[in-house]
């Protein structure tokens, strides 16, 4: 009998990597590191960013031993990057964890091509 759906090592690999990328970009937006493409603003929501990073850590723990090498490498890399960015953001805000909203045009340290891109 022929198996329907996906099978083998590539079973949902691109979807899993897409999910990791989506969550990573969400955390970066929540840390105020990238512009929210829907609002055109840079917002800082550190509690939400910590929650999103924790979700990625939970995914790593729950999928241990079930990921391809590529999936594991990407997840590990994204997590390390997010954790370093989170620590930097906490230093920048004085560990207050306060939230803020800034229009992209007001954010002077964002390159023009990112603002207008």
Residue, then its C-alpha position, 0 to 999 in steps of 0.5 A: x500500500x502506498x503511503x500518502x503524505x510526506x515521509x523520510x528525513x525531509x518530513x515537514x523540514x521546510x515547514x519546521x524551518x519556516x516556523x522557526x524563522x517566523x518565531x525568530x522574526x516575531x521575537x526580533x520585532x518584540x525586542x524592537x530590533x526590526x520594524x513591524x511590517x504591518x504597522x511601520x513602527x518599532x515596538x519593544x515588548x520584552x515580556x512577549x519577546x521572552x515568551x517567544x524565545x521560551x517557545x523556541x527553547x521548548x520546541x528544541x527540548x521537545x523535538x530533541x532527537x527528532x530533527x534533521x541536522x539542518x533543522x537542529x543547526x538552524x534552531x540552535x543558531x536562531x536561539x543563540x542569536x535571539x538570546x544575545x539580542x535579548x541580553x543586549x536589549x535588556x542592557x539598553x533598557x536598563x533591565x527595566x523591561x518597559x515597552x515602547x512604540x516608535x514610528x519607523x521614521x523617528x528611529x534614527x539608527x535604522x538604515x533608510x533602506x530598511x525604513x523605506x524597503 
